[in-house]
Amino acid sequence: MFYLELVTGLRKGEITALLWSDLDARNNTISVSKQSVKNPNGELNSVDVKTVSSNPSRCALSRS
């Protein structure tokens, strides 16, 4: 998880809300449309990311 934070610049809440369906291995991208947030009871919920556009963000992954 720490490596993914460093390489992509994603926040922890965005990383913990990722699903396998968000990964596009063919194009080496991750689609970010949700984030995990803690509610007052301490439970984690997935909510939409706070962006102006309704389109999910995409992060490119590089192979070294």
N, C-alpha and C positions, 0 to 999 in steps of 0.2 A: 504494500500500500504506500509506503514511504517513497519508494522508487517512482511509482505512478504519479505521486504528488510532484516530485521534482521534475520529472520529464514532461508532464503535461501542463502543470500549473493549475490543475483542478483543486478545488477545496475538498476537505475530508468528507463533508456532507454529500458532495457530488459523487465522490468515489464510492462511498458506502451505498449509494442508491443505484449504482450501475447494475445492469442485468446482462446476461450473455447476449441477449438480443440487441444490446447497444453497441456491441463490437462488430465491426465490419473488417474481418481479417483480409478479405480480398483487396480492399482499398486502404488498409492500415489506418482506419479511423475509429474513433469512439464518438458516439452520439450522446450528448448530455442534455437530458430533458427533465430530470428529477433530482431532488436532493433530499437527504435525510435530515429531519429536525426532531428535537426532543420536545414533547408536549409537557404541560405542567405536571403530569403524573410520572414523568420520566421515561415514557415509552417513545420509541422511534417511529416516526411516520414519514412516508415519502410524499413530497409535495412538488409542484412545478417549480423550476428555477426562477429566480427573479430577473427576468430579462425583458427588454422592451418588445422584442419580436416574439411571435408565437412559434417560430421555428427553433428546433433544438440546435445547440451549439455542437460543433464538430472539432475534435482534436486529432491532429495527424500524429501517428506514431512512426518513428523511424527505426529501422533495423541497423544495428552496427555490427 
